[in-house]
């Protein structure tokens, strides 16, 4: 066990030390403000305060973990060896940066509470983030800092034990539209037929009619393919279903449609299922609660997982709403227009609510990329998409983290702009299933 001396034990301090030591480095840690107890302790110990007590391992602290409230902090990013870092410490400190304060700043999403320019969908954009501005968005710096600290601790304390954690992967599938053509109401079906006809798109019209009359398969119906790949590669898959009313941004088929309900139940027999709260649930508690109840009625199970549609969250309110509904896992943490690690980590962590200064029971799973990001925002060719995915996987495997991807059933349809993406998905799963592959 590692003993930490600090002049004050705060919720911020215990939150981030538990994340770094218990969840990333997987070793036990305890805290004390008693100098005599600390000095008499026989075993690995660290002083985390403004000045060392004796010859123990000393890490000089920044004030952030001892404050309350939110302030505009001046941050200068420089390098710790080849890794970006900030909150520089003095010469007496065993490491040149306060990685605990820096990790807290990133994981708490401190910067998202500060004034910022929102994007067209009222989201915090990547371009406003410290990581994007300083070119480390695609690096899980929190995990890297933790492992650099581990090297230092191993050199200093021979008896300190760490459990080697294992690389994990999750494939997540957002179901914005379960079917492209089938099972839609009469008005939407007729509208599609007339649109094809008057736009002289007779090839699409022919296909549409064949699908409607069950002579062809709906190209969004990729569920068996995804489930078979989960079975083959043994990569857990989570499906997030949109069960909202029809709106300008939410265009799935009706949650009352028996075929749609049967699909959700069938998928839930073989994979994990979560809620995809609709576009307008941001700022609408009643709507979020209604959609959660809908999914629970279909699956006959309490909703445990969530990812907001359009990745549309506003901190801390969006997460507070999930907690109120006792939804304790969220997979929204990431950006629509850029790849990378929004919270600077590839390790799941608990949401720290800066409004109430507490660690909440909501566990955050940060994803590395979304299919639409690579295709529609970064405009990458299929080959460059594969290279980008491989690089992100290597970043996560290097620290034995958790790699999470977002695809849609539509992006595996092999139609339109998604030609070749089934192969991209297959190759990604193949790389992820190779547990021995490490970053070089």
C-alpha positions in Angstrom: 0.0 0.0 0.0 1.1 3.5 -0.8 0.6 6.2 1.8 0.0 9.8 0.7 0.7 12.7 3.1 -1.1 16.0 2.2 -1.9 19.1 4.3 -5.6 18.7 3.4 -7.7 15.8 2.2 -10.4 17.0 -0.2 -13.0 15.3 -2.5 -11.0 16.5 -5.5 -7.8 14.9 -4.2 -9.3 11.5 -3.3 -11.1 11.4 -6.6 -8.0 11.9 -8.8 -5.6 9.8 -6.6 -8.1 6.9 -6.6 -8.4 7.2 -10.4 -4.6 7.3 -11.0 -3.5 4.7 -8.4 -6.5 2.3 -8.1 -8.0 2.3 -11.5 -5.1 3.0 -13.8 -2.1 1.7 -11.9 -4.2 -0.8 -9.9 -2.4 -0.4 -6.5 -3.8 0.5 -3.1 -3.5 3.9 -1.6 -4.4 5.7 1.6 -4.2 9.3 2.9 -3.1 11.1 6.0 -2.7 14.6 7.3 -0.9 13.3 10.4 2.8 14.2 10.1 3.9 11.9 12.9 2.0 8.9 11.6 3.4 9.6 8.1 7.0 9.8 9.4 6.7 6.6 11.4 5.1 4.7 8.5 7.3 1.9 7.2 6.6 1.4 3.5 6.1 3.3 0.2 5.0 6.9 0.8 4.6 10.2 -1.0 4.3 13.8 0.2 1.9 15.8 -1.9 2.0 19.3 -0.5 4.1 22.5 -0.9 7.3 21.4 0.7 8.9 18.0 1.5 8.9 16.7 5.1 12.1 14.6 4.9 13.7 12.4 2.2 10.4 10.7 1.1 9.2 11.0 -2.5 8.0 14.6 -2.8 5.6 15.8 -5.5 4.8 19.5 -5.2 1.1 20.3 -5.5 -0.7 22.9 -7.5 -3.6 24.6 -5.7 -6.3 23.1 -7.9 -7.1 20.1 -5.8 -7.5 22.2 -2.7 -9.9 24.8 -4.1 -13.6 24.9 -4.5 -15.5 26.5 -7.3 -14.3 27.2 -10.9 -11.8 29.9 -11.9 -10.1 30.9 -15.1 -6.7 29.2 -14.8 -3.7 30.3 -16.8 -2.2 27.1 -18.3 1.1 26.7 -20.1 1.6 23.4 -21.8 5.2 22.1 -22.2 6.8 18.6 -22.4 7.6 16.0 -19.8 10.1 14.0 -21.9 8.1 13.7 -25.1 4.6 13.9 -23.5 2.7 17.2 -23.2 2.0 18.3 -19.6 1.1 21.3 -17.6 1.1 22.7 -14.0 4.8 22.9 -13.7 6.4 22.3 -10.3 9.7 23.4 -8.7 13.1 21.7 -8.8 12.6 19.8 -5.5 9.6 17.9 -6.9 10.3 14.3 -8.0 8.4 15.0 -11.2 8.4 18.3 -13.1 4.6 18.7 -13.3 1.7 18.2 -11.0 0.1 15.4 -13.0 -2.7 14.9 -10.4 -4.0 18.5 -10.8 -3.5 18.3 -14.5 -5.4 14.9 -14.6 -8.2 16.4 -12.5 -8.5 19.4 -14.8 -9.0 17.1 -17.8 -11.2 14.4 -16.2 -13.5 16.8 -14.5 -13.9 18.7 -17.8 -13.1 21.8 -15.9 -12.7 23.9 -19.1 -16.3 23.0 -20.1 -17.6 24.9 -17.2 -15.7 28.1 -18.2 -17.1 30.5 -20.8 -16.7 29.2 -24.3 -18.0 29.4 -27.8 -20.5 26.6 -28.6 -20.9 24.9 -32.0 -24.0 24.9 -34.1 -25.6 22.2 -32.0 -24.8 24.0 -28.6 -22.0 21.6 -27.9 -18.5 22.2 -26.4 -16.3 21.9 -29.6 -12.9 20.3 -29.7 -11.4 23.5 -31.0 -12.1 25.1 -27.7 -10.3 22.5 -25.7 -6.8 22.7 -24.2 -5.9 19.3 -25.8 -6.8 20.4 -29.3 -5.1 23.8 -29.1 -1.9 22.1 -27.8 -2.0 19.1 -30.2 -2.5 16.3 -27.7 -6.1 15.4 -28.3 -5.3 12.0 -29.8 -3.0 11.1 -26.9 -4.3 9.6 -23.6 -2.0 11.8 -21.6 -3.6 11.0 -18.2 -2.7 7.3 -18.6 0.8 8.1 -20.0 1.5 10.4 -17.0 0.3 7.6 -14.6 2.6 5.0 -16.2 5.6 7.4 -16.1 4.9 7.9 -12.4 4.7 4.1 -12.0 8.3 3.8 -13.4 9.5 6.3 -10.9 7.7 4.5 -8.0 9.2 1.1 -9.1 12.7 2.6 -9.0 12.1 4.1 -5.5 10.0 1.4 -3.8 10.9 -2.2 -4.4 8.0 -3.6 -2.4 5.2 -1.6 -4.0 3.1 -4.0 -6.0 1.0 -3.1 -9.1 -1.5 -5.4 -10.8 -0.9 -5.5 -14.6 -4.1 -4.3 -16.2 -5.4 -5.7 -19.5 -6.2 -4.0 -22.7 -10.0 -3.9 -23.4 -12.1 -3.0 -26.4 -15.7 -2.1 -26.8 -17.6 -1.8 -30.1 -20.5 0.5 -29.9 -23.2 0.9 -32.5 -25.6 3.9 -32.6 -29.0 3.0 -34.1 -30.3 6.4 -35.4 -32.3 4.7 -38.1 -32.9 0.9 -37.7 -34.2 0.7 -41.3 -33.7 2.9 -44.3 -37.0 1.9 -46.0 -38.9 -0.8 -44.2 -41.4 -0.5 -41.4 -42.0 3.3 -41.8 -45.5 4.7 -41.7 -47.6 5.3 -44.8 -46.8 9.0 -45.0 -43.0 8.5 -44.9 -43.2 5.6 -47.3 -45.2 7.5 -49.9 -43.0 10.5 -49.5 -40.0 8.4 -50.3 -41.6 6.9 -53.3 -42.7 10.3 -54.7 -39.3 11.8 -54.0 -37.6 9.1 -56.0 -40.1 9.4 -58.9 -40.1 13.2 -59.3 -36.3 13.3 -59.0 -36.1 10.6 -61.7 -34.2 8.3 -59.4 -35.7 5.2 -60.8 -32.9 2.9 -59.7 -33.6 3.9 -56.1 -37.3 3.7 -56.6 -37.0 0.2 -57.9 -34.9 -0.8 -54.9 -37.3 0.9 -52.6 -40.3 -1.1 -53.9 -38.4 -4.4 -53.8 -37.5 -3.8 -50.1 -41.1 -2.7 -49.3 -42.4 -6.0 -50.8 -39.7 -8.1 -49.2 -37.8 -9.1 -52.3 -34.7 -7.3 -51.2 -33.1 -6.7 -47.8 -33.1 -3.2 -46.2 -29.5 -2.1 -46.4 -29.6 -0.6 -42.9 -30.4 -4.1 -41.5 -26.9 -5.1 -40.5 -27.7 -6.5 -37.1 -27.0 -10.1 -37.8 -23.7 -9.2 -39.4 -22.7 -7.1 -36.3 -23.7 -9.8 -33.9 -21.9 -12.5 -35.8 -18.7 -10.4 -35.8 -19.1 -9.9 -32.0 -19.2 -13.7 -31.7 -16.3 -14.3 -34.0 -13.9 -11.7 -32.5 -15.3 -11.8 -28.9 -15.3 -8.0 -28.8 -18.3 -6.9 -26.6 -20.8 -4.8 -28.5 -23.3 -2.2 -27.2 -26.2 -1.0 -29.3 -27.7 2.4 -28.5 -31.3 2.6 -29.7 -33.1 5.9 -30.5 -36.7 5.5 -29.3 -37.8 9.2 -29.5 -40.7 10.8 -31.3 -40.0 11.9 -34.9 -38.3 15.3 -35.1 -36.1 17.2 -37.5 -33.0 15.5 -35.9 -34.5 12.2 -34.7 -35.7 10.1 -37.6 -35.9 6.5 -36.4 -39.1 4.5 -36.9 -41.8 4.7 -34.3 -41.0 3.0 -30.9 -44.6 1.5 -31.2 -43.7 -0.4 -34.4 -43.9 -4.1 -33.5 -41.0 -5.0 -35.9 -38.8 -2.3 -34.3 -39.6 -3.5 -30.8 -39.0 -7.1 -31.8 -35.6 -6.1 -33.2 -34.6 -4.4 -29.9 -35.6 -7.4 -27.9 -33.8 -9.8 -30.3 -30.5 -7.7 -30.1 -30.8 -7.5 -26.3 -30.7 -11.4 -26.2 -27.1 -11.4 -27.7 -25.6 -8.0 -26.9 -25.8 -5.1 -24.5 -28.4 -2.4 -25.2 -28.4 1.2 -24.1 -30.5 4.4 -24.6 -29.7 6.9 -27.3 -31.4 10.0 -25.8 -32.7 12.2 -28.6 -31.5 15.6 -29.8 -34.0 17.6 -27.8 -33.4 15.8 -24.5 -30.7 18.3 -23.7 -32.6 20.7 -21.4 -35.7 18.6 -21.3 -35.9 16.3 -18.3 -39.4 15.0 -19.0 -38.4 13.9 -22.5 -35.4 12.0 -21.3 -37.4 10.2 -18.7 -40.1 9.3 -21.2 -37.6 7.8 -23.6 -35.9 5.9 -20.8 -39.2 4.4 -19.8 -39.9 3.4 -23.4 -36.7 1.4 -23.7 -37.3 -0.2 -20.3 -40.8 -1.3 -21.4 -39.4 -2.9 -24.6 -36.5 -4.7 -22.9 -38.1 -5.4 -19.6 -34.9 -4.2 -17.9 -33.7 -1.0 -16.3 -31.6 1.2 -18.6 -28.0 1.2 -17.5 -26.2 2.7 -20.4 -26.6 5.9 -22.4 -25.1 7.9 -25.3 -26.7 11.2 -26.2 -27.7 11.6 -29.9 -25.4 14.0 -31.8 -23.1 13.7 -28.8 -25.1 16.6 -27.4 -24.3 17.1 -23.8 -24.1 20.2 -21.6 -22.1 19.7 -18.4 -23.0 19.1 -15.7 -26.8 19.1 -16.3 -26.8 16.3 -18.9 -25.0 14.0 -16.5 -27.0 15.0 -13.5 -30.2 14.0 -15.4 -28.8 10.5 -16.0 -27.9 10.1 -12.3 -31.5 11.2 -11.4 -32.8 8.3 -13.6 -30.2 5.9 -12.1 -28.5 5.5 -15.4 -24.9 5.0 -14.3 -22.9 4.5 -17.5 -22.5 7.1 -20.2 -20.6 6.8 -23.5 -21.0 10.3 -24.9 -17.5 11.6 -23.9 -15.9 12.5 -27.2 -16.2 15.0 -30.1 -18.2 14.8 -33.3 -15.7 16.7 -35.5 -12.4 15.4 -34.2 -11.0 12.0 -33.0 -9.2 11.6 -29.7 -9.7 11.6 -26.0 -11.9 14.4 -24.8 -11.0 13.8 -21.2 -7.4 13.0 -21.9 -7.8 9.3 -20.9 -8.7 5.9 -22.3 -9.6 4.6 -18.8 -13.3 4.7 -17.6 -13.7 7.2 -14.8 -16.5 8.5 -12.5 -18.0 11.9 -13.3 -16.9 14.5 -10.8 -19.6 17.1 -10.4 -17.9 20.5 -9.9 -21.2 22.1 -8.9 -21.5 20.0 -5.8 -17.8 19.0 -5.4 -18.5 15.3 -5.3 -17.6 12.1 -7.2 -20.9 10.8 -8.6 -21.8 7.1 -9.3 -22.0 7.9 -13.1 -19.2 6.1 -14.9 -17.9 7.8 -18.1 -16.6 5.7 -21.0 -14.7 7.9 -23.4 -14.6 6.8 -27.1 -11.7 7.3 -29.4 -13.5 8.0 -32.7 -16.8 8.0 -34.5 -17.3 6.8 -38.1 -18.9 10.0 -39.2 -16.0 12.0 -37.8 -13.6 10.3 -40.1 -15.9 10.3 -43.2 -17.9 13.5 -42.9 -15.7 15.9 -41.0 -12.1 14.9 -41.7 -12.9 13.6 -45.2 -10.4 10.8 -45.0 -10.1 8.1 -47.7 -10.8 4.6 -46.6 -7.1 3.8 -46.4 -6.4 6.9 -44.3 -9.3 5.9 -42.1 -7.7 2.6 -41.4 -4.4 4.2 -40.6 -6.1 6.7 -38.2 -7.9 3.9 -36.4 -4.7 1.8 -36.2 -2.9 4.7 -34.6 -5.6 5.3 -32.1 -5.6 1.6 -31.2 -1.9 1.7 -30.7 -2.2 4.7 -28.4 -4.6 2.8 -26.2 -2.8 -0.5 -26.3 0.4 1.2 -25.2 -1.2 1.9 -21.8 -3.5 -1.2 -21.7 -6.5 1.1 -21.7 -10.0 0.6 -23.0 -10.6 1.3 -26.7 -14.1 2.4 -27.7 -15.3 3.0 -31.2 -18.6 4.3 -32.6 -20.1 2.9 -35.8 -23.7 3.0 -37.1 -25.6 0.2 -38.7 -25.9 2.5 -41.7 -22.1 2.8 -42.0 -21.8 -1.0 -42.5 -24.5 -1.0 -45.3 -22.0 -0.9 -48.2 -24.1 1.7 -49.9 -23.4 5.3 -51.0 -20.6 7.0 -49.2 -20.1 3.9 -46.9 -18.6 1.6 -49.6 -15.7 -0.3 -48.1 -16.7 0.4 -44.5 -17.6 -3.2 -43.7 -14.0 -4.1 -44.3 -12.8 -1.2 -42.2 -15.0 -2.4 -39.3 -13.8 -6.0 -39.8 -10.2 -5.0 -39.8 -10.6 -2.9 -36.7 -12.1 -5.9 -34.8 -9.2 -8.1 -36.1 -6.6 -5.7 -34.7 -8.5 -5.3 -31.4 -8.7 -9.0 -30.9 -4.9 -9.4 -31.1 -4.2 -9.0 -27.4 -0.4 -9.3 -27.9 -0.1 -6.3 -30.3 1.6 -3.4 -28.6 2.6 0.1 -29.8 6.1 0.3 -31.1 
